[in-house]
Amino acid sequence: MNHFVELYLNEFPEEQDRVDKHIKLNGTFLGHIFFDESICGPLCHMIKHSTDPDRIRRLVAFIEKMLLEGDAYVKSVVTINILNKIKLEKGIFEKAKPYLSEELIIKFQEEAM
């Protein structure tokens, strides 16, 4: 997970304070909690309201990297906290499709069942 935290901060350096506060509050980095709050919630909001397409693309690329390259824990963070929520929130998955690679759509459908 540390590798993906580093990648996340490289892509989104403005999130460093949020990561630091999360670790201070929890005593460690909790991937399920952090990425649910920092990626899933904001991503769903941006997709739903069609705002900030560049950030959506960057977040989706990061999620794809986690899903395709991560270990079992990282994949569970993506599946449980991100993909399932996007799939369950009415209309979000359809609105997200233009931002998803074909490979991610297939993975998304397999993983988020």
BELFENJO-V560392 format. One line per field, one symbol per residue. psi: psi as a letter, one per 40 degrees, with the letter a starting at -180 (. if undefined). burial: 1 if it has 9 or more other C-alpha atoms within 8 Angstrom, else 0. A space follows every 10 residues. Layout:
# BELFENJO-V560392
psi = ???
burial = ???
This chain:
# BELFENJO-V560392
psi = dddddddddd dgdeeddddd dddddeeihg dddddddddd ddddddddef igdddddddd ddddddddei addddddddd dcddddddhh eddddddeei iddddddddd df.
burial = 0000000110 0000010010 0110000010 1001111011 1111011100 0000011111 0111111001 0001111111 1111111000 0110111001 0001100100 010
